[in-house]
Amino acid sequence: MHSTQKSVADSFSDFVESEEKDFTLRDGSRIAVVGGGPAGSFFSYFLLKMAQAIDLELEVDIFEPRSFGYCGPAGCNHCGGIVSESLVQTLAAEGIVLPRSVVQRGVESYVVHMDVGDVTIESPVHERRIAALYRGNGPREGGDSELESFDGYLQNLVTGLGARVVPELITGVEHRDDRPYLKYGDGKGGQYDLVAMAAGVNSNIINMLNELPGDYLPPKTTRGYICEFRSTKEEILRILGRAVHVFLLDIPRFEFAAIIPKGQFVTVVMVGEDLDQELVHAFLNDPVVRRTFPTNATPCVCSCSPLINLGARKRPYGDRVVMVGDSGITRLYKDGIGAAFRTGKAAATSAIFHGVSAGDFEKHFWPTCRNIVNDNRVGKVMFATNAIMKNSRLTRKAMLRMAQKEQEKENARPHMSTLLWNMFTGSAPYVEMFRGTLRPGFIYNLLLSVGAALVPGRKKTAQPRKKAA
Amino acid sequence: MVGGALGKIYRNGEIIIEQGQTGDSMFVVQGGRVEVLQNSLKGGLQHLAFLDSGDFFGEMAVFEKEVRSATVRAAGEARVLRIDKKALLTRIREDPLLAVNLLKTMSHRIRHLNEEVARHRKTHL
Protein backbone atom coordinates (compact mmCIF):
# COMPACT_ATOMS: atom_id res chain seq x y z
CA MET A 1 0.00 0.00 0.00
CA HIS A 2 2.77 2.32 1.05
CA SER A 3 4.71 1.66 -2.12
CA THR A 4 1.60 2.32 -4.22
CA GLN A 5 1.03 5.69 -2.48
CA LYS A 6 4.64 6.64 -3.07
CA SER A 7 4.34 5.65 -6.66
CA VAL A 8 1.29 7.92 -7.13
CA ALA A 9 3.09 10.78 -5.39
CA ASP A 10 6.15 10.28 -7.57
CA SER A 11 3.98 10.16 -10.65
CA PHE A 12 2.26 13.40 -9.65
CA SER A 13 5.61 15.01 -8.91
CA ASP A 14 6.95 13.86 -12.28
CA PHE A 15 3.80 15.16 -13.95
CA VAL A 16 4.14 18.59 -12.31
CA GLU A 17 7.82 18.70 -13.15
CA SER A 18 7.21 17.70 -16.75
CA GLU A 19 4.46 20.33 -17.00
CA GLU A 20 6.87 22.94 -15.67
CA LYS A 21 9.52 21.87 -18.11
CA ASP A 22 7.18 21.55 -21.04
CA PHE A 23 8.66 23.71 -23.76
CA THR A 24 6.28 22.75 -26.56
CA LEU A 25 3.79 25.18 -28.03
CA ARG A 26 0.15 24.16 -27.58
CA ASP A 27 -3.25 25.45 -28.68
CA GLY A 28 -3.61 28.95 -27.28
CA SER A 29 0.14 29.49 -26.70
CA ARG A 30 1.04 33.18 -26.84
CA ILE A 31 3.99 34.34 -28.92
CA ALA A 32 5.34 37.88 -28.90
CA VAL A 33 7.41 39.14 -31.81
CA VAL A 34 9.32 42.30 -30.94
CA GLY A 35 9.89 44.18 -34.19
CA GLY A 36 7.75 44.13 -37.32
CA GLY A 37 10.50 44.25 -39.95
CA PRO A 38 11.33 41.36 -42.30
CA ALA A 39 12.84 39.17 -39.55
CA GLY A 40 9.73 39.48 -37.37
CA SER A 41 7.38 39.04 -40.31
CA PHE A 42 9.20 36.03 -41.78
CA PHE A 43 9.31 34.38 -38.34
CA SER A 44 5.57 35.02 -37.83
CA TYR A 45 4.70 33.98 -41.38
CA PHE A 46 6.35 30.58 -41.11
CA LEU A 47 5.26 30.06 -37.50
CA LEU A 48 1.61 30.57 -38.45
CA LYS A 49 1.86 28.63 -41.74
CA MET A 50 3.41 25.62 -40.01
CA ALA A 51 0.97 25.87 -37.09
CA GLN A 52 -1.95 25.85 -39.53
CA ALA A 53 -0.48 22.80 -41.28
CA ILE A 54 -0.58 20.79 -38.02
CA ASP A 55 -3.86 22.33 -36.75
CA LEU A 56 -2.21 24.26 -33.95
CA GLU A 57 -3.85 27.51 -32.89
CA LEU A 58 -1.42 30.17 -31.73
CA GLU A 59 -1.81 33.79 -30.67
CA VAL A 60 0.88 35.91 -32.29
CA ASP A 61 1.38 39.55 -31.27
CA ILE A 62 3.84 41.62 -33.31
CA PHE A 63 5.03 44.70 -31.40
CA GLU A 64 5.89 47.44 -33.86
CA PRO A 65 5.40 51.10 -32.88
CA ARG A 66 6.19 52.41 -36.38
CA SER A 67 3.75 52.58 -39.23
CA PHE A 68 5.30 51.63 -42.55
CA GLY A 69 2.74 53.90 -44.22
CA TYR A 70 4.74 56.99 -43.22
CA CYS A 71 7.47 58.51 -45.40
CA GLY A 72 10.93 59.17 -43.96
CA PRO A 73 12.33 58.03 -40.60
CA ALA A 74 8.89 57.52 -39.00
CA GLY A 75 8.24 54.53 -41.23
CA CYS A 76 11.75 53.54 -42.23
CA ASN A 77 13.88 50.61 -41.17
CA HIS A 78 17.20 52.12 -42.28
CA CYS A 79 18.31 49.76 -45.02
CA GLY A 80 19.63 50.00 -48.58
CA GLY A 81 16.66 47.99 -49.73
CA ILE A 82 17.95 45.23 -51.97
CA VAL A 83 16.37 41.78 -52.06
CA SER A 84 18.98 39.40 -53.41
CA GLU A 85 18.61 37.11 -56.40
CA SER A 86 18.62 34.00 -54.19
CA LEU A 87 15.97 35.42 -51.86
CA VAL A 88 13.72 36.53 -54.75
CA GLN A 89 13.85 32.94 -56.06
CA THR A 90 13.29 31.43 -52.61
CA LEU A 91 10.32 33.72 -51.93
CA ALA A 92 8.82 32.78 -55.30
CA ALA A 93 9.23 29.08 -54.46
CA GLU A 94 7.50 29.77 -51.13
CA GLY A 95 4.59 31.32 -53.02
CA ILE A 96 5.46 34.94 -52.11
CA VAL A 97 5.40 37.11 -55.23
CA LEU A 98 6.62 40.67 -54.69
CA PRO A 99 4.13 43.02 -56.35
CA ARG A 100 5.14 45.82 -58.71
CA SER A 101 4.06 48.45 -56.17
CA VAL A 102 6.70 47.10 -53.75
CA VAL A 103 9.55 46.59 -56.23
CA GLN A 104 10.79 50.06 -57.15
CA ARG A 105 13.20 48.70 -59.73
CA GLY A 106 13.84 45.17 -61.01
CA VAL A 107 17.62 45.06 -61.33
CA GLU A 108 19.15 43.25 -64.31
CA SER A 109 22.78 44.32 -64.09
CA TYR A 110 25.49 45.76 -61.87
CA VAL A 111 27.91 48.39 -63.12
CA VAL A 112 31.31 48.37 -61.44
CA HIS A 113 32.95 51.79 -61.51
CA MET A 114 36.66 52.32 -61.01
CA ASP A 115 39.03 55.16 -61.83
CA VAL A 116 40.51 52.92 -64.54
CA GLY A 117 37.16 52.27 -66.27
CA ASP A 118 33.73 50.72 -65.86
CA VAL A 119 32.26 47.32 -66.59
CA THR A 120 28.63 46.26 -66.79
CA ILE A 121 27.95 42.80 -65.44
CA GLU A 122 24.70 41.39 -66.72
CA SER A 123 22.48 39.05 -64.72
CA PRO A 124 23.63 35.51 -65.61
CA VAL A 125 20.19 34.63 -67.00
CA HIS A 126 19.34 38.05 -68.45
CA GLU A 127 16.28 38.70 -66.37
CA ARG A 128 15.39 40.94 -63.46
CA ARG A 129 15.92 38.83 -60.38
CA ILE A 130 17.04 41.44 -57.86
CA ALA A 131 14.54 43.81 -56.28
CA ALA A 132 15.37 47.40 -55.31
CA LEU A 133 12.71 48.54 -52.87
CA TYR A 134 11.91 50.64 -49.84
CA ARG A 135 11.59 49.02 -46.45
CA GLY A 136 9.33 51.87 -45.31
CA ASN A 137 7.14 54.13 -47.41
CA GLY A 138 10.01 55.92 -49.12
CA PRO A 139 12.20 58.85 -48.11
CA ARG A 140 11.16 62.05 -46.41
CA GLU A 141 9.35 64.23 -48.99
CA GLY A 142 8.51 61.01 -50.80
CA GLY A 143 4.73 60.96 -50.91
CA ASP A 144 4.68 58.64 -53.91
CA SER A 145 1.26 57.05 -54.10
CA GLU A 146 2.57 54.26 -56.31
CA LEU A 147 4.99 53.13 -53.63
CA GLU A 148 4.28 50.31 -51.20
CA SER A 149 6.54 49.47 -48.29
CA PHE A 150 8.25 46.05 -48.33
CA ASP A 151 7.98 45.74 -44.55
CA GLY A 152 4.34 46.82 -44.75
CA TYR A 153 3.65 44.25 -47.48
CA LEU A 154 5.15 41.43 -45.38
CA GLN A 155 3.24 42.64 -42.33
CA ASN A 156 -0.02 42.47 -44.30
CA LEU A 157 0.80 38.88 -45.32
CA VAL A 158 1.24 37.97 -41.67
CA THR A 159 -1.87 39.74 -40.39
CA GLY A 160 -3.72 37.88 -43.14
CA LEU A 161 -2.65 34.67 -41.42
CA GLY A 162 -4.02 35.85 -38.09
CA ALA A 163 -1.16 37.74 -36.39
CA ARG A 164 -2.04 40.92 -34.47
CA VAL A 165 0.10 44.03 -34.88
CA VAL A 166 0.35 45.92 -31.57
CA PRO A 167 1.58 49.53 -32.07
CA GLU A 168 3.28 49.58 -28.66
CA LEU A 169 6.86 50.26 -27.72
CA ILE A 170 8.39 47.56 -25.54
CA THR A 171 10.12 49.22 -22.60
CA GLY A 172 11.36 46.18 -20.72
CA VAL A 173 11.76 42.42 -20.76
CA GLU A 174 11.71 40.26 -17.62
CA HIS A 175 11.43 36.63 -16.69
CA ARG A 176 8.43 35.95 -14.42
CA ASP A 177 7.33 32.46 -13.38
CA ASP A 178 9.64 30.85 -15.95
CA ARG A 179 8.10 32.81 -18.79
CA PRO A 180 9.17 36.04 -20.50
CA TYR A 181 7.17 39.12 -19.53
CA LEU A 182 7.10 42.20 -21.77
CA LYS A 183 6.51 45.67 -20.38
CA TYR A 184 4.61 47.95 -22.77
CA GLY A 185 5.01 51.68 -23.25
CA ASP A 186 1.60 52.37 -21.66
CA GLY A 187 2.70 50.82 -18.36
CA LYS A 188 0.89 47.53 -18.92
CA GLY A 189 2.53 44.28 -19.85
CA GLY A 190 1.98 40.68 -20.89
CA GLN A 191 3.40 37.23 -20.37
CA TYR A 192 4.26 35.01 -23.32
CA ASP A 193 5.23 31.41 -23.99
CA LEU A 194 7.81 32.55 -26.51
CA VAL A 195 9.39 35.89 -27.39
CA ALA A 196 11.09 36.34 -30.77
CA MET A 197 13.36 39.37 -30.73
CA ALA A 198 13.43 40.89 -34.20
CA ALA A 199 14.06 44.54 -33.41
CA GLY A 200 17.41 44.76 -35.19
CA VAL A 201 20.51 46.46 -33.82
CA ASN A 202 19.17 50.01 -34.06
CA SER A 203 16.63 49.52 -31.28
CA ASN A 204 17.17 50.12 -27.55
CA ILE A 205 15.41 46.85 -26.81
CA ILE A 206 18.63 45.02 -27.61
CA ASN A 207 20.20 46.40 -24.41
CA MET A 208 17.23 45.31 -22.29
CA LEU A 209 17.91 41.66 -23.05
CA ASN A 210 20.66 41.70 -20.43
CA GLU A 211 17.87 41.56 -17.85
CA LEU A 212 16.96 38.07 -19.04
CA PRO A 213 18.77 34.98 -17.77
CA GLY A 214 21.31 33.76 -20.31
CA ASP A 215 24.35 34.94 -22.14
CA TYR A 216 22.97 37.68 -24.39
CA LEU A 217 25.99 39.64 -25.52
CA PRO A 218 24.97 42.08 -28.26
CA PRO A 219 26.67 41.73 -31.66
CA LYS A 220 29.53 43.97 -32.73
CA THR A 221 28.29 46.83 -34.89
CA THR A 222 29.53 49.58 -37.15
CA ARG A 223 27.76 52.51 -38.79
CA GLY A 224 26.69 52.65 -42.41
CA TYR A 225 25.47 55.69 -44.32
CA ILE A 226 22.31 55.86 -46.40
CA CYS A 227 21.18 58.93 -48.30
CA GLU A 228 18.32 59.51 -50.73
CA PHE A 229 18.50 61.95 -53.66
CA ARG A 230 15.49 63.00 -55.66
CA SER A 231 15.39 63.32 -59.45
CA THR A 232 12.87 62.27 -62.10
CA LYS A 233 12.12 58.70 -63.12
CA GLU A 234 13.18 59.47 -66.70
CA GLU A 235 16.52 61.01 -65.73
CA ILE A 236 17.32 58.19 -63.31
CA LEU A 237 16.50 55.61 -65.95
CA ARG A 238 18.65 57.50 -68.49
CA ILE A 239 21.71 57.81 -66.27
CA LEU A 240 21.51 54.71 -64.09
CA GLY A 241 19.32 52.39 -66.17
CA ARG A 242 18.12 49.25 -64.43
CA ALA A 243 21.49 48.67 -62.83
CA VAL A 244 22.91 48.99 -59.36
CA HIS A 245 26.15 50.98 -59.56
CA VAL A 246 28.98 49.92 -57.27
CA PHE A 247 32.30 51.64 -56.73
CA LEU A 248 35.80 50.31 -56.19
CA LEU A 249 37.69 53.53 -55.57
CA ASP A 250 41.08 54.27 -54.11
CA ILE A 251 39.85 56.76 -51.52
CA PRO A 252 41.59 56.41 -48.13
CA ARG A 253 39.44 54.40 -45.65
CA PHE A 254 36.80 53.77 -48.36
CA GLU A 255 35.48 50.20 -48.47
CA PHE A 256 32.27 49.90 -50.45
CA ALA A 257 29.44 52.03 -51.80
CA ALA A 258 26.51 51.57 -54.14
CA ILE A 259 24.01 53.79 -55.92
CA ILE A 260 20.62 52.15 -56.30
CA PRO A 261 17.90 53.55 -58.60
CA LYS A 262 14.40 53.49 -57.10
CA GLY A 263 11.64 55.22 -59.01
CA GLN A 264 12.15 58.99 -58.66
CA PHE A 265 14.89 58.56 -56.02
CA VAL A 266 18.40 57.19 -55.92
CA THR A 267 19.71 55.59 -52.75
CA VAL A 268 23.39 55.95 -51.90
CA VAL A 269 24.63 53.28 -49.50
CA MET A 270 28.09 53.25 -47.93
CA VAL A 271 29.45 50.61 -45.60
CA GLY A 272 32.79 50.30 -43.87
CA GLU A 273 34.25 50.19 -40.40
CA ASP A 274 35.57 53.74 -40.40
CA LEU A 275 32.82 55.89 -41.95
CA ASP A 276 32.52 59.59 -41.19
CA GLN A 277 31.25 62.77 -42.90
CA GLU A 278 34.65 63.48 -44.44
CA LEU A 279 34.69 60.09 -46.16
CA VAL A 280 31.07 60.52 -47.33
CA HIS A 281 31.96 63.90 -48.88
CA ALA A 282 35.11 62.49 -50.49
CA PHE A 283 33.04 59.74 -52.07
CA LEU A 284 30.17 61.95 -53.28
CA ASN A 285 32.62 64.43 -54.80
CA ASP A 286 34.80 61.84 -56.52
CA PRO A 287 34.73 62.45 -60.32
CA VAL A 288 33.80 58.80 -60.97
CA VAL A 289 30.76 59.16 -58.69
CA ARG A 290 29.80 62.61 -60.03
CA ARG A 291 29.51 61.37 -63.60
CA THR A 292 27.20 58.54 -62.46
CA PHE A 293 24.79 60.89 -60.70
CA PRO A 294 21.58 62.21 -62.32
CA THR A 295 22.32 65.79 -63.38
CA ASN A 296 19.16 67.25 -61.85
CA ALA A 297 19.36 65.42 -58.50
CA THR A 298 18.28 67.53 -55.55
CA PRO A 299 20.49 67.63 -52.44
CA CYS A 300 20.07 64.73 -50.07
CA VAL A 301 16.39 64.64 -48.99
CA CYS A 302 16.71 61.96 -46.34
CA SER A 303 19.74 60.38 -44.70
CA CYS A 304 20.68 58.18 -41.79
CA SER A 305 23.66 56.41 -40.27
CA PRO A 306 22.23 53.12 -39.09
CA LEU A 307 24.12 50.55 -37.06
CA ILE A 308 25.12 47.47 -39.03
CA ASN A 309 25.57 44.07 -37.42
CA LEU A 310 29.19 43.04 -37.92
CA GLY A 311 29.48 39.98 -35.76
CA ALA A 312 27.58 37.10 -34.33
CA ARG A 313 25.60 37.40 -31.14
CA LYS A 314 27.17 34.93 -28.78
CA ARG A 315 24.02 32.97 -28.02
CA PRO A 316 20.94 34.19 -29.92
CA TYR A 317 18.48 32.06 -27.95
CA GLY A 318 17.50 30.97 -24.48
CA ASP A 319 14.53 29.27 -22.85
CA ARG A 320 11.45 30.78 -24.56
CA VAL A 321 13.50 33.54 -26.22
CA VAL A 322 15.01 33.54 -29.71
CA MET A 323 16.68 36.30 -31.72
CA VAL A 324 16.16 36.49 -35.44
CA GLY A 325 17.59 38.71 -38.17
CA ASP A 326 19.94 41.54 -37.20
CA SER A 327 19.21 41.09 -33.49
CA GLY A 328 21.06 37.80 -33.64
CA ILE A 329 23.02 36.62 -36.66
CA THR A 330 23.14 38.17 -40.10
CA ARG A 331 25.31 38.06 -43.22
CA LEU A 332 28.36 40.27 -43.33
CA TYR A 333 27.53 43.53 -45.20
CA LYS A 334 25.17 41.77 -47.68
CA ASP A 335 21.76 40.22 -47.93
CA GLY A 336 20.52 41.11 -44.45
CA ILE A 337 16.95 40.46 -45.56
CA GLY A 338 18.01 36.99 -46.79
CA ALA A 339 19.54 36.27 -43.38
CA ALA A 340 16.33 37.50 -41.71
CA PHE A 341 14.40 35.02 -43.86
CA ARG A 342 16.69 32.09 -43.02
CA THR A 343 16.96 32.72 -39.29
CA GLY A 344 13.25 33.60 -39.01
CA LYS A 345 12.18 30.38 -40.70
CA ALA A 346 14.67 28.24 -38.76
CA ALA A 347 13.46 29.69 -35.43
CA ALA A 348 9.81 29.11 -36.42
CA THR A 349 10.55 25.51 -37.47
CA SER A 350 12.26 24.80 -34.17
CA ALA A 351 9.42 26.36 -32.15
CA ILE A 352 6.66 24.45 -33.97
CA PHE A 353 8.21 21.02 -34.48
CA HIS A 354 10.70 20.71 -31.62
CA GLY A 355 10.16 23.17 -28.78
CA VAL A 356 11.15 26.53 -27.39
CA SER A 357 13.81 25.63 -24.82
CA ALA A 358 17.40 26.79 -25.18
CA GLY A 359 18.28 23.16 -25.97
CA ASP A 360 15.69 23.01 -28.77
CA PHE A 361 17.01 26.20 -30.34
CA GLU A 362 20.58 25.02 -29.90
CA LYS A 363 19.80 21.82 -31.79
CA HIS A 364 17.43 23.08 -34.46
CA PHE A 365 17.96 26.85 -34.87
CA TRP A 366 21.64 27.35 -34.17
CA PRO A 367 22.90 25.20 -37.13
CA THR A 368 21.35 27.74 -39.55
CA CYS A 369 23.02 30.59 -37.64
CA ARG A 370 26.32 28.70 -37.45
CA ASN A 371 26.36 28.30 -41.25
CA ILE A 372 26.00 32.08 -41.58
CA VAL A 373 28.70 32.71 -38.95
CA ASN A 374 31.14 30.35 -40.66
CA ASP A 375 30.37 31.86 -44.05
CA ASN A 376 30.98 35.36 -42.66
CA ARG A 377 34.48 34.27 -41.61
CA VAL A 378 35.25 33.50 -45.23
CA GLY A 379 33.51 36.77 -46.16
CA LYS A 380 35.94 38.72 -44.01
CA VAL A 381 38.82 37.16 -45.94
CA MET A 382 37.09 38.02 -49.23
CA PHE A 383 36.51 41.65 -48.25
CA ALA A 384 40.08 41.97 -46.97
CA THR A 385 41.39 40.61 -50.29
CA ASN A 386 39.08 42.94 -52.19
CA ALA A 387 40.40 45.89 -50.15
CA ILE A 388 43.98 45.00 -51.06
CA MET A 389 43.12 44.59 -54.76
CA LYS A 390 41.11 47.81 -55.04
CA ASN A 391 43.90 49.81 -53.42
CA SER A 392 46.36 48.93 -56.19
CA ARG A 393 45.90 50.50 -59.62
CA LEU A 394 47.49 47.44 -61.24
CA THR A 395 45.06 44.95 -59.71
CA ARG A 396 42.10 47.28 -60.35
CA LYS A 397 43.06 47.35 -64.03
CA ALA A 398 43.49 43.56 -64.05
CA MET A 399 40.08 42.96 -62.45
CA LEU A 400 38.45 45.39 -64.86
CA ARG A 401 40.14 43.89 -67.92
CA MET A 402 39.23 40.33 -66.95
CA ALA A 403 35.56 41.21 -66.33
CA GLN A 404 35.40 43.27 -69.55
CA LYS A 405 36.78 40.42 -71.66
CA GLU A 406 34.26 38.00 -70.15
CA GLN A 407 31.34 40.36 -70.77
CA GLU A 408 32.37 41.04 -74.38
CA LYS A 409 32.75 37.40 -75.43
CA GLU A 410 29.57 35.37 -75.85
CA ASN A 411 30.96 32.05 -74.64
CA ALA A 412 33.62 33.18 -72.18
CA ARG A 413 33.54 31.53 -68.77
CA PRO A 414 32.57 34.39 -66.44
CA HIS A 415 35.08 33.80 -63.63
CA MET A 416 35.60 37.41 -62.52
CA SER A 417 32.08 38.48 -63.52
CA THR A 418 30.53 35.77 -61.37
CA LEU A 419 32.77 36.70 -58.45
CA LEU A 420 31.93 40.40 -58.70
CA TRP A 421 28.24 39.67 -59.29
CA ASN A 422 28.01 37.46 -56.21
CA MET A 423 30.18 39.76 -54.12
CA PHE A 424 28.01 42.79 -54.82
CA THR A 425 24.58 41.17 -55.02
CA GLY A 426 25.07 38.87 -52.03
CA SER A 427 23.43 36.12 -54.09
CA ALA A 428 25.85 33.35 -53.17
CA PRO A 429 27.55 32.29 -49.92
CA TYR A 430 31.04 33.68 -49.43
CA VAL A 431 32.36 30.10 -49.32
CA GLU A 432 31.10 29.52 -52.87
CA MET A 433 32.75 32.73 -54.05
CA PHE A 434 36.01 31.74 -52.39
CA ARG A 435 35.94 28.33 -54.10
CA GLY A 436 35.50 30.13 -57.41
CA THR A 437 38.73 32.04 -56.88
CA LEU A 438 40.65 28.76 -56.45
CA ARG A 439 39.68 27.45 -59.90
CA PRO A 440 42.62 27.16 -62.27
CA GLY A 441 40.70 29.12 -64.93
CA PHE A 442 40.22 32.06 -62.55
CA ILE A 443 43.85 32.12 -61.46
CA TYR A 444 45.16 31.73 -65.04
CA ASN A 445 42.97 34.51 -66.45
CA LEU A 446 43.72 36.81 -63.53
CA LEU A 447 47.47 36.37 -64.07
CA LEU A 448 46.99 37.04 -67.80
CA SER A 449 45.04 40.18 -66.97
CA VAL A 450 47.69 41.36 -64.51
CA GLY A 451 50.27 40.89 -67.27
CA ALA A 452 48.13 42.83 -69.74
CA ALA A 453 47.51 45.57 -67.16
CA LEU A 454 51.24 46.18 -66.99
CA VAL A 455 51.07 47.35 -70.60
CA PRO A 456 49.96 50.99 -70.75
CA GLY A 457 46.64 51.51 -72.54
CA ARG A 458 43.70 53.85 -72.62
CA LYS A 459 40.78 53.72 -70.24
CA LYS A 460 37.94 51.62 -71.57
CA THR A 461 34.30 51.13 -70.75
CA ALA A 462 33.04 47.69 -71.62
CA GLN A 463 29.78 47.10 -73.42
CA PRO A 464 27.90 44.07 -72.20
CA ARG A 465 27.62 41.19 -74.60
CA LYS A 466 24.44 40.74 -76.57
CA LYS A 467 21.65 39.07 -74.66
CA ALA A 468 20.95 35.46 -75.44
CA ALA A 469 17.95 34.96 -77.66
CA MET B 1 2.24 47.12 -68.41
CA VAL B 2 2.00 43.62 -66.96
CA GLY B 3 2.01 43.31 -63.12
CA GLY B 4 5.18 42.39 -61.26
CA ALA B 5 8.59 43.95 -61.78
CA LEU B 6 10.79 40.88 -61.58
CA GLY B 7 11.59 38.15 -64.08
CA LYS B 8 11.36 38.42 -67.84
CA ILE B 9 8.55 39.72 -70.03
CA TYR B 10 7.12 37.33 -72.62
CA ARG B 11 4.93 38.70 -75.39
CA ASN B 12 1.53 37.19 -76.25
CA GLY B 13 2.04 33.70 -77.70
CA GLU B 14 5.77 33.59 -76.96
CA ILE B 15 6.90 30.10 -75.94
CA ILE B 16 8.47 29.92 -72.47
CA ILE B 17 9.14 26.18 -72.38
CA GLU B 18 8.48 23.61 -75.06
CA GLN B 19 7.30 20.02 -74.70
CA GLY B 20 10.08 17.50 -75.41
CA GLN B 21 12.94 19.86 -74.62
CA THR B 22 15.28 19.34 -71.70
CA GLY B 23 15.20 21.89 -68.89
CA ASP B 24 17.10 22.80 -65.77
CA SER B 25 14.78 25.31 -64.15
CA MET B 26 11.23 25.92 -63.01
CA PHE B 27 9.24 29.12 -63.45
CA VAL B 28 6.93 31.28 -61.35
CA VAL B 29 4.39 33.61 -62.95
CA GLN B 30 4.93 37.12 -61.58
CA GLY B 31 2.27 38.89 -63.57
CA GLY B 32 -0.14 38.25 -66.42
CA ARG B 33 -1.19 34.79 -67.49
CA VAL B 34 0.39 31.80 -69.25
CA GLU B 35 -1.22 28.86 -71.02
CA VAL B 36 -0.20 25.23 -70.59
CA LEU B 37 -0.56 23.10 -73.73
CA GLN B 38 0.22 19.56 -74.78
CA ASN B 39 0.75 17.99 -78.19
CA SER B 40 -2.49 16.22 -79.10
CA LEU B 41 -2.67 12.84 -80.84
CA LYS B 42 -4.49 14.46 -83.73
CA GLY B 43 -1.69 16.98 -84.16
CA GLY B 44 -1.63 20.56 -82.94
CA LEU B 45 -1.71 21.72 -79.35
CA GLN B 46 -4.36 20.94 -76.79
CA HIS B 47 -5.15 23.44 -74.01
CA LEU B 48 -4.57 22.08 -70.51
CA ALA B 49 -4.73 25.06 -68.17
CA PHE B 50 -4.10 28.74 -67.56
CA LEU B 51 -1.72 29.79 -64.82
CA ASP B 52 -1.77 33.18 -63.09
CA SER B 53 0.43 35.25 -60.80
CA GLY B 54 2.04 33.09 -58.09
CA ASP B 55 1.53 29.81 -59.99
CA PHE B 56 4.58 27.83 -61.03
CA PHE B 57 5.39 25.41 -63.82
CA GLY B 58 8.29 23.35 -65.13
CA GLU B 59 8.92 21.94 -61.64
CA MET B 60 9.23 18.36 -62.94
CA ALA B 61 12.58 19.27 -64.52
CA VAL B 62 13.88 20.11 -61.06
CA PHE B 63 13.10 16.68 -59.65
CA GLU B 64 13.62 14.33 -62.62
CA LYS B 65 15.78 14.27 -65.71
CA GLU B 66 12.91 13.88 -68.15
CA VAL B 67 12.08 16.24 -71.00
CA ARG B 68 9.40 18.92 -70.56
CA SER B 69 5.95 17.29 -70.46
CA ALA B 70 4.08 20.32 -71.78
CA THR B 71 4.49 23.57 -73.65
CA VAL B 72 3.88 26.82 -71.82
CA ARG B 73 3.34 30.10 -73.66
CA ALA B 74 2.34 33.61 -72.68
CA ALA B 75 -1.39 34.32 -72.90
CA GLY B 76 -1.16 38.07 -73.36
CA GLU B 77 1.90 39.79 -71.98
CA ALA B 78 3.28 37.85 -69.01
CA ARG B 79 6.18 38.31 -66.64
CA VAL B 80 7.83 35.09 -65.51
CA LEU B 81 10.67 34.44 -63.05
CA ARG B 82 13.05 31.55 -63.65
CA ILE B 83 14.26 29.52 -60.65
CA ASP B 84 17.52 27.66 -61.20
CA LYS B 85 17.48 23.95 -60.44
CA LYS B 86 20.84 24.02 -58.67
CA ALA B 87 19.93 27.04 -56.54
CA LEU B 88 16.58 25.54 -55.60
CA LEU B 89 17.96 22.10 -54.72
CA THR B 90 20.72 23.71 -52.66
CA ARG B 91 18.13 25.68 -50.71
CA ILE B 92 15.94 22.57 -50.28
CA ARG B 93 18.95 20.68 -48.89
CA GLU B 94 19.44 23.46 -46.32
CA ASP B 95 15.72 23.87 -45.68
CA PRO B 96 13.66 20.78 -46.64
CA LEU B 97 10.44 22.59 -45.71
CA LEU B 98 10.93 24.77 -48.79
CA ALA B 99 9.73 21.80 -50.83
CA VAL B 100 6.39 21.74 -48.98
CA ASN B 101 4.90 24.55 -51.08
CA LEU B 102 5.93 22.73 -54.26
CA LEU B 103 4.53 19.43 -52.93
CA LYS B 104 1.22 21.12 -52.11
CA THR B 105 0.80 22.34 -55.69
CA MET B 106 1.95 19.02 -57.15
CA SER B 107 -0.49 17.19 -54.84
CA HIS B 108 -3.28 19.52 -55.96
CA ARG B 109 -2.42 18.79 -59.59
CA ILE B 110 -2.49 15.00 -59.01
CA ARG B 111 -5.90 15.36 -57.37
CA HIS B 112 -7.12 17.40 -60.33
CA LEU B 113 -5.66 14.82 -62.72
CA ASN B 114 -7.40 11.96 -60.87
CA GLU B 115 -10.70 13.79 -61.18
CA GLU B 116 -10.09 14.29 -64.90
CA VAL B 117 -9.31 10.56 -65.39
CA ALA B 118 -12.43 9.56 -63.46
CA ARG B 119 -14.56 11.95 -65.55
CA HIS B 120 -12.98 10.64 -68.73
CA ARG B 121 -13.69 7.00 -67.74
CA LYS B 122 -17.30 7.81 -66.90
CA THR B 123 -17.94 9.35 -70.29
CA HIS B 124 -16.40 6.34 -72.09
CA LEU B 125 -18.20 3.59 -70.14
Chai-1 contact restraints between the chains, C-beta under 6 A:
chainA,res_idxA,chainB,res_idxB,connection_type,confidence,min_distance_angstrom,max_distance_angstrom,comment,restraint_id
A,V88,B,L6,contact,1.0,0.0,6.0,A-B,restraint_1
A,Q89,B,I83,contact,1.0,0.0,6.0,A-B,restraint_2
A,Q89,B,A87,contact,1.0,0.0,6.0,A-B,restraint_3
A,T90,B,R91,contact,1.0,0.0,6.0,A-B,restraint_4
A,A92,B,V28,contact,1.0,0.0,6.0,A-B,restraint_5
A,A92,B,L81,contact,1.0,0.0,6.0,A-B,restraint_6
A,A93,B,I83,contact,1.0,0.0,6.0,A-B,restraint_7
A,E94,B,N101,contact,1.0,0.0,6.0,A-B,restraint_8
A,G95,B,N101,contact,1.0,0.0,6.0,A-B,restraint_9
A,V97,B,Q30,contact,1.0,0.0,6.0,A-B,restraint_10
A,V97,B,S53,contact,1.0,0.0,6.0,A-B,restraint_11
A,V97,B,G54,contact,1.0,0.0,6.0,A-B,restraint_12
A,R100,B,G3,contact,1.0,0.0,6.0,A-B,restraint_13
A,R100,B,G4,contact,1.0,0.0,6.0,A-B,restraint_14
A,R100,B,A5,contact,1.0,0.0,6.0,A-B,restraint_15
A,V103,B,A5,contact,1.0,0.0,6.0,A-B,restraint_16
A,G106,B,A5,contact,1.0,0.0,6.0,A-B,restraint_17
A,G106,B,L6,contact,1.0,0.0,6.0,A-B,restraint_18
A,V125,B,R82,contact,1.0,0.0,6.0,A-B,restraint_19
A,E127,B,G7,contact,1.0,0.0,6.0,A-B,restraint_20
A,E127,B,K8,contact,1.0,0.0,6.0,A-B,restraint_21
A,R128,B,L6,contact,1.0,0.0,6.0,A-B,restraint_22
